[in-house]
Amino acid sequence: MKFTVADMSCGHCTATIEKAVADAGGRATTDLSEHSVTVEGLDGARAEQVIRDAGYPPEPAN
């Protein structure tokens, strides 16, 4: 599942999201220039909640 995370602005942001997703049992690939996060290993709702709980508002990307 791919998300747009407009508030993701630095390496600390990407590391925080990647760690949160990993701690939940998934894997996140971030692209800071596109403000996107691709999550594997979690269903969409769980991935969205994990990113939100990490402090970032995700929006499902098309």
C-alpha positions in Angstrom: 0.0 0.0 0.0 1.3 3.4 -0.9 0.7 6.6 1.1 1.4 10.3 0.6 2.8 11.8 3.8 3.0 15.6 3.2 4.5 16.3 6.6 7.5 14.0 6.0 10.3 16.5 5.5 13.7 15.0 6.6 15.7 11.9 7.2 14.5 11.8 10.8 10.9 11.6 9.6 11.6 8.8 7.2 13.5 6.8 9.9 10.7 7.3 12.4 8.1 6.0 9.9 10.3 3.1 8.8 11.0 2.1 12.4 7.3 2.3 13.4 6.2 0.1 10.5 9.0 -2.4 11.2 8.0 -2.6 14.9 4.5 -3.4 13.7 5.8 -6.3 11.6 5.9 -4.7 8.2 8.4 -3.0 5.9 8.3 0.6 4.8 10.1 2.2 1.8 10.1 6.0 1.9 10.8 8.5 -0.8 11.4 11.9 0.8 11.4 13.8 -2.5 7.9 12.5 -3.3 6.7 12.5 0.3 5.6 8.9 -0.2 5.7 5.7 1.9 5.1 2.2 0.5 4.3 -0.4 3.2 4.5 -4.1 2.7 3.5 -6.8 5.2 0.6 -4.9 6.9 -2.9 -4.4 5.6 -3.8 -0.8 4.5 -5.8 0.2 7.6 -3.1 -1.1 10.0 -0.3 0.6 8.0 -2.2 3.9 8.0 -2.8 3.7 11.8 0.9 2.9 12.5 2.1 5.9 10.4 -0.5 8.1 12.2 0.5 6.8 15.6 4.1 7.8 14.7 2.9 11.4 14.3 2.4 11.7 10.6 -0.9 12.1 8.7 -0.9 9.6 5.8 -3.2 9.8 2.8 -3.7 6.8 0.6 -2.0 7.4 -2.8 -3.3 6.2 -6.1 
